[in-house]
Amino acid sequence: MLACLPAAGAVDSPLVQVYPTQYEQVYTDNQHAIVTDDAVIAGAHWWFGVYALDGTVIIPQEYTNISWDNGYYVTSNASGSGVYSSTGALLLPVEYDKIQIDAEEEVAFVCKDQQYGLYSLQERKWVIPLQQANHAAYDFGLHAVKIDDQYYAYDGTPLASFGENVSAAGPDRLIFSANGKEGVRDLSGTVIIPAEYDDIYNPYGWNEFAVEKAGKWGLIDRNGKEVCPIEYDGFYGGESGVLVYRNNGEKKDYYLPGGTLLTAGVDDVTQWLGNAIEIQNNGKYGVIDCSGREILPCIYDSGPTIDPSIDFLVLSQYVQGDGSTKERRYDTVVSENAEVMVPAGRYEELRFSYDYGTDDEAVWCFHDGKLCAIYDKQGRKIATAPIPIEDCAYDGGYYWSQLGLYSAGDRIYTTDSDCILQADLLRTEWSGNAIYIQRNGKWQVAMLHPYDGLPSAWAEPEINAAESAGILPDALKVSWDMPISREDFCVLVMQALHQKGIAADEALLSDPFTDTSHEDVVEAYALGIVNGVGNGRFSPDESITREEAAKMLWKAAVLLGYQATDEPLAFADQNEISDWALESVNAISSISGAGRPIMQGTGNNRFSPKGSYTREQAAATVYRLYIG
């Protein structure tokens, strides 16, 4: 076991360990901090090497550039470039002009003095020896290289001549031209789809090819079988799949590949993410799901305005600013499950953090100058410490979904907002368990360990029962010992009431508050369960107090047919309960559910009326109310 330093800001936290070796510099490439779970690229004066976490040298500090690619290091200095294995074995000496690696196939495309070849990193031999060429190219997506006019497979096998105007269509298919038409064949030259189409399109590695004949489009599979008849006017293709459309005047009617009408009379489909499809109509944007159900109407001013690799749909509106100016603000975030994660106007500022190819994407929500919540890719709402916005990085911070941790500023927190590490600087861009921290001008490696984020033992049985009963919203299944907000308590109560068939008359639904339009808050207000805090405000992000929770629970209990008894619990601090809440506290403590009072005290015969109410306490009491 390696000796580790305790984390600053935490006392012997089992969630983090800091390794003692210090470095002058740590290296980052243009994607992420280069730290693996057992090695670090570091050095001094812009010369770098690779070190084990205990400081043992893996690759000597002799290089001006080192990049890591899934098990291999490509190193460079004035002598050229070379390749090392993850254990420090030199596979290709540092003498080549250019090296590019396909780590998945474990090959390296190499150039030296206008000679080109392909080296097997796994077998440690040349599969295509270095040879002089005027032109050479590789296509790691196609799993082939071209030297002059000859194509080779990655095992060095010469491939059949592909002819002119050839393009890759996945690792084993090529689109080719013949007599002015296009077809598809495999890498051996066997024709899979005859050259009889005017155009063939297959980006993003779809399972289908979009094909055109005489101005009409349809779909065929990778073996040439027709999936969708060639009778449509065009198609839309995105990372989640392909749609076809027919012209409808100046509008379009979009269909799923099976022929089911998805949406009619719109301008365009602009983005498709999982179950969520963004559409444009009359210059405005909205969202439907894959069944055609409207998620957001076409009222938004702009569509995708952030990196398209982020797995959220973000739609914005123009809102009136001071005087006659207009300012744009991110307004609504929709998950790939076609659920509204962040409703319109909910926060003053949103920021986004992500790492390509991971599930660690998150939406960081700020209001009144501080961090209010983080939404993960699944739409769960993580309650956060109230960190000032100026203490957060531009993208908010980093969220490790698999670890149950997030960083903000120079600290790392659990999803229950316990600080486990503080340093002068953090580099948390990488999605693994190891990060860089800086203290007193020196860099070290910290290893993070998972935080289970489970509810307390006393609450777990009722929380599990609430989940089985379908009354626990997915968005609230985290941050159990954090205070629940006023809005989130409405979400929890309304989901339970809906399961019992209780809902407000739609004619009574309106937006009574200026600081939230959340449908559950609006409905809870219409049912008389909640009121505002004055001046048209609801203060949705504020923590609910125990006496506020008692009043809301009692209002919900009356809707469920409960009647107070003459035996309320007696609390030693009863004189601290506000006059407006006293009747509700007495009533809700006098009735039982799941064999215990709906709402009890906090210990020592106290009710703590002004104290906060945690998510796990709220989930347990709402379950008792629901089950009776």
N, C-alpha and C positions, 0 to 999 in steps of 0.2 A: 504494500500500500504506500503510495507516494505521500509525503508530508504536504499538507495544504494549509494555507493561511485562512483564518476566519474572515468572513465577508464584512466589510464596513457597513454599518447600518443594520446589522443583524447579529444576534448572539448565538454562535454555534448553530447557524441554520443548517439543517440537513439538505437544503435545496440548492446550495451553492458551495463550491470549493474553489479556492484561488491558488494556483501553482506558484511556487516561489521564484522561479527563473524570471529575470527581468531583461527586457530588450530595449535598445535605443529606438528602433523603428519596427513597425509591422507593416506588411505589404498588403495592398489591395489591388485587385484588377478592376476592370470596368463593370463587373457584375456583382461581386460580393466580397466580403472580407475572406481571405484565404485562411481559414482555420478548419481543420478536420477534427474529429473527435479524439485524435491521438497525435496530431502533428501541427506545427505552426510555421509559416514562412515569416522570417524576421531577420534583422541585421542591423547595420549601422552605416552611415555615410553613403547610402544608396547602393550598398552591396548586400546581397541577401543569400540566405541559406535556408535549409529546412531542419527543424529541431523537434525532437520528441518533447512531450509536455514536461518531462523531468530535466530538460535541457540537453539531452544527448544529441549529438550532431547526426542527422540522417543524410543531408547533402551539404557539402562545405559552403561557407559563405564566400562564393566566388562569382556571383552572377548579378547582373544589373536588372534582369527580368526573370521571374519564375511564374509560370501559370500552372494551375492544377486542373486536371480533367479526369474525374471519375477513376482514380487509381494510378494516374501517371502525371509526372511533372515534366513540363517542357522548360528548359533553362536556356538562357542566352547571355552572352558577353561578347567582347570584341573578337573572340575566336570563332563565333558562330552559335548555332543552336544544337541542343542534344535532348535526349529523353532519359529520365530516370523512372524506375518503378516506385511504388509507394513505400517500399522498404529501403530505398536508396541504391538499388542496383542500377548501374549505368547500362542502358539498353542500346542507345545510339550515342556515339561520342560527340562532343561539343565541337562540331566542325562543319555543320551544314548551313546553307544559306537560308533555308526555309523548311519548317516542319509543321504539318497540321495533322491532328490526331482525330480519328474516329474511335473514341474510347469504347463505345458499345461493341463494335466489331474488332477492337483491339488491333488496329492497323495505323500506320503513320505514312502519310504522303510526303515525300522528301525531295528536296531539290538541292543540287550542288554543282556549281559551274555549268549551268544549263543542262545538267543531267538529271533525269527524273526517275523515281522508282517508288515501290510500295513495300514497306517493311512490316512483317507480322510481329507485333509486340508480345503476343502470347507464345509463339513458337521460336521467337528470337532468330528469325532468318528473313532473307529477302525473298518475297514471292514474285516481285517484278524487279529484277536487277536494275541498278542505275544505268540509264542509257541516254545518249545524246538525242535531243529533240528540239525542234523549233517552237513547238507548242505542246503544252500538257495541261490537263485539267482533271479535277476530281469531282465527283458528285456523291457525297456521303449519304444523301437520301436515296440515290439510285444504287448504291453499293457497287460502283464501277469507276474506273479511271480511264482517261483517254490520253494516249501518248502519240503525238502526231495524228494519224487517221485511224489508229487501232484502239478499240475499247477492250478493257480487261476486267474480269471479275476480281473480287478481293482475294481470291485464292490464286490469282495469276493466270487463270484460264482465259485465252483470247476469246472474245465474243464475236458473234456474227456481225457483219457490217450493218450498221443501223441506217445508213443512208442520210439524206438531207432532212432538215427541219424536224429533228427528233427532240422530244421533250419528255422528262420523267413524269410518271404518274404513279408514284409509290415505289417501293423497293423492288418490285418485280414486274413492272409494266412500263411500256414506252408508247407514247403517241407518235405515229409516223405519218408521213405524207406520201401519196402515190397517185399520179395522174390527176393532181388537183384536189384529191379527196383525202380524208384522214381516217386512220384506223388505229388499232392497238395490238401490240405483240409483246411477248415476254423477252427476257434477256437472251434467250437462245435463238431468237429470230422467228419463233413460231407465231403465226398470226392468230390472235384471239378474237379480234373484232375486225372484219374486213374493212378496207379503205373505201367506204361508201357514204361517208358523212361529210357535210360541208365544214363542220367545225366540231371539235370534241374538247370538253373542258373538264378538268379534274384537279382543282386545287385542294389544299388542306388534307389530302389523304382520305377523301370521301370513299365510301364503299360504292358509290354510283358515279357514272360518267354522265354529264349533261351533253346531249348530242343534238345537232341541228341538221335538218334536211328541208330544202326549199323554204327557208325562212321560218320553220316551225321547230320547237324544241321538245325534247322528251328525256327520259332517263333510262340507261341500261346499266346492269351490274358489271362487275369486273370480268365476268365470263361472257358478256355479250347478250345476256337475257334481258328482254324489255321489262323494265320496272314501271314505267309511266309512258303512255303512248305519245308519239311525236306529233302533238296537235296543239301545243301551247305556244304563246307568243314570246315567252322568255322565261328566265329563271333567276332566283336569288340563291347564292351559296355563301354560307358562313361556316365557322368552326363547328357549329352544332348540327349542320346538315344542309339540305337543299330543298327549296320550294320552287314550284312552277306557277306561272300566272297567265291569265288571259286578259287582253285589253278590254276595258270597259269605258269606252269613250276616252277621255283624258285620264281616267283612273285605271286601276288594276284590281283584278280579283285573284287572290292567292290561294293555292291549293297545296295540301300535303301530297307527297309522292303517290299515295294510294288513290288520289282523286277526290278526297274530302275537302270541301270548301272551308278554308280557314278564316278568311276575312275578305269582304267585298268593298269595292269602291274607295280604295285608298291610293295615295300617291306612290308609296314605296314601303318595302320592308328594309329597315336600315341596320338592324343588328339582331342576331339570334343567339341567345345565351341559355343553354339548358332548356328549361320549360318556359322561358320568358322571351318574347319576340317584340322588338321595338318597331313601331310603324310610324310613318309620317303621312299626314293628311292636311291639306290646305296650309302648308307651312308650319304646322305644329306637330309635336311628337306625343306618342302615347305608348302603352304596353298592353299586349294580349298574351295569353298563355297558349300552349300548343293545342288546346281544344277550341280556341277562338274566343274564350271568355275575356272580357275587358278587365284589365288590372288597373290601368290608368287611362283616362280619356285623353284624346289628342288636344291638350291645352298647353303643353309645355313648349317653351320657345326654342330650346336647343336639345339635341340628342347627345350622342356620345362625345364627351368633351375631355375625357381622361384616357390614359393608356388603354388601348383595346385589350391588352392581355389581362386586365383586372376583371375578375369574375363577378362584377356588379353592373347593372344598368344604372346610370346616373343621369337624371333628367333635371334641367334647370328652367327657372322662370325669371323674367325680368320683373323686378319689384320697384315701386316708386321710392326714390331716395329723397334727400333734402332738396327743396325747391322743385325744379322741373327735370332734374337729372334722373337717369335710370341706372341701376346697378344690377349686375348679374350675380346670382347666388345659386349654389348647388341646393337643390330643394328636396328632391326625392331620390331614394336609393331603393332599387328592386333587386332581390336576390335571384340567383339562377333557378330557384324553385318557384319563381313568379310570385313572391311574397314581398309586400312593401316593408322593408326593413326600417327605413328612416322616413317618416311621413313628412309631407310638405311643410316647410317653415318651422320645423321642430327645433333646429339649432341655428346659431348665428354663423357657424363655420364648420365645414367638414374637411377632413384630410384623409388620405388613403395611404396605407402601407401594404406592400406586397413583396413577394419573392417569386420569381418565375418557377413554375412547376411544383409549387407547394400549396397547401391549404391554409397558409398563414396570412392570408389577406384579411384586412380589417378596415373598418370605417371608424375614424376618430372624430368624436362629436364635441364641440365646444360651445359654451353658452356663458354669458356674463364673464368672459375672460378666463374661464377655467375649463378643464377637461371634465365632461359630464358622464360620458359612456363610451364604450368600444363595442361595436357590433362585429362579430366574426362572420366567416363565410356562410355558416349555417343560420345566420340571423339571430344568434343568441346575443342578448344584451348584457355585457359585462359591466357591472357597477364599478366605478373607479374612484381613486382618491382625487380630491378636488385640486388638481395640479394646475398652476397658472399657465396660460397658453405660451407665455414667453419662456417657460422652462421646458417646453416640448420642442422636439425637432420639427422642421417644416412639415414632414409627413406624419407628425404626431408621435411616432415612436415605432416600436416593433412588437408584434404579438406572436407568441409561439403557441399555436393551437394545441400541439401535442404535449406541451409541457405545462400548460395552464399558467403561463407567466407573460408579463408584458413589461416593456421598458418605456420610460418617459423621462426625458432629460438625462440626468446622470444616475438614475436609479432603476432598479428592477423590482417589480411587485408581483405578488400572486394575484390570481383573479378574485381573491377576497381582499385585495389591496393591502396586504402586509408587505412592508419593504424588506427585501432579503439581501440587497446589495446596493452600495453607493460608492461611486468612484469619481475622479475628476472628469473623465471622459469614458464613454462606452462606444464600442463598435459592435453593433448588434444586427448588422445587415444580413448575416448568414443565418440559415434556417436550422443549423444543427444545434447540438447541445453545448458547444464551446464558443466563447466570445472573447474579444479583447477588452481589457480595461486599462486605464492609465491612472497612475498615482504618482505624484511628485515627479512628473515628466518621464516616467518609465512605464513601459507596457508589460502587462502580464496576461496570462490566459486564465479565464474562469470557466469552470465546468458547471452547467446548470442541470438540475435534476427535476423530474416531474413532480408537480403539485397535484394531488388527486382532486382537490376542490370538492370533496364530498360533504354532505350536510352532517351536522352533529348527530351523534348516536341516538339521542332522544327523539330527534325529528325524522330520522331516516325511514322508520316504518310508515308514518303518515304521509311522508312525501312520496314514497313508492306507491302507496295506495292511491294518492291523488293522481299520480301519473297513469296508473292502471285505469282509473275512472275517467281519464281524458279531460281533467279540469286543470292540468298544469301546463301553461303555455310553454312552448319550446324555448322562446326567447328568454325565459326566466330560470332556466335550468343550470344556473351557474351563479357564482358570487353569493353563496348561501348565507354567510354571516354578515353580509353588508346590509345597511338599512335599505328598505324598499322605498322607492319613490312614490309620490302621490299618483302619478300616472300608471306606474306598473301595478299598483294595488288595484286600480280600476280594471286593468286588463285581467288580473287574476280573478277578481270577484265576478266580472261579467262572463268570463268563460264558464265558471261554475253555474251561473244563472242560466246561461244559454243551454247548458246540458240538461237543466231542469225545465226547459221550454219557456223560460221567462225572457221577454224582450220588450223593448219600448215600441210604442206605436210610431211608425215612420213619420206620421204627420207632426209628431212632437220633436223630431230631431232637427236641431239647428246648431250653429256654432256659437255658443254663448261666451267663449273666452278668446282673448286676443293672443294668448301665448301657447295655445295648443288647439288642434282640430282633430285629435285622435278620436276615432270612432267609438272606442270604449269609454272614454271620458265623456263624450257627448251623450252617449246612451245612459251612462250612470247618472248624469245630471238630469236627463229627461225622466228617469225613474225616481228621482228624489234621493238618490244615495249620496251624492256629493254636492257641495257648493263651492264657489270660488273663494278667493282670499281677499276680494275687494278690487275695485277699479277694473273690472272685467278680466282679471287675471286668475289663473288656476295654480300657477307655480308647479308645473308638472314634474320638474326635476328635484324639488325639495323632498327631503325624507319625511315620510308620514310619521306623526307621533302616535304613541299608543292610545291616547284618548281619541285622536282623530280616527284611528283604525276601529276602535270600539264603536264609534258612532256610525261609521260606514257599514260595519258588520251587522249592527242591529237593524239598520235600514234594510239591508239585504235579507236579514232573518224575517222581518215582517212580510216581505214579498213572498217568502217561502212558507208563510203560515205559522211561524213560531209565535208563542205567547210567553211573556215574561212570567216567572214564578215569584213567590214571596220570599225566596231564599237566595238572595244575591250573596256573593262572597264579600266578606268584610275585610277591608284593607287598612293597614295602619296609617297610610298616607292619603286617606280618602279626602282630607281637607285640602290636598293639593290638586285634586281633580277640578277642572274648570266647571262652572255652573252649567254651561251648555252641553257638557259631555257626561255629567253625573248620571242622568237617567239612563243613557245608553250603556255606560259601564256597568251599572247595576243590572240592567236587563240582560246584556250579553254574557255576564258572568253567572247568571241564574239559570241558564239553559245549557243543555249538554249535547254533545255529539261524539260518537265513537267512544262513549263511556267516560267522558270527562267534560268539565265546563268548556264551552266554546273558547272563551278567553280567560286565562288565569293570570296570576301575578308573576313577579320576577324574582321571588325569593324573599325570605324574611318578612312574609306577609305584606309585601309592598306591591303596588300596581305600577308605579313609576310612570305617571300619565304623560309627562313631558319627554320621556325617553323615546328613542327611536325604535322602530319595529323592523326586524330583519326579514329577509326573504324566506328563510326557513320557518320563522314564527308565523309569517303571513300564510305560507302554503299549508301549514299544519292546521291553523284555525279555520281557513276557508274549507279545507277538507272536512273538518268536524261539522261545520255549518252545512255542507253539502250532504254528508252521509246521515246526519241526524242521530 
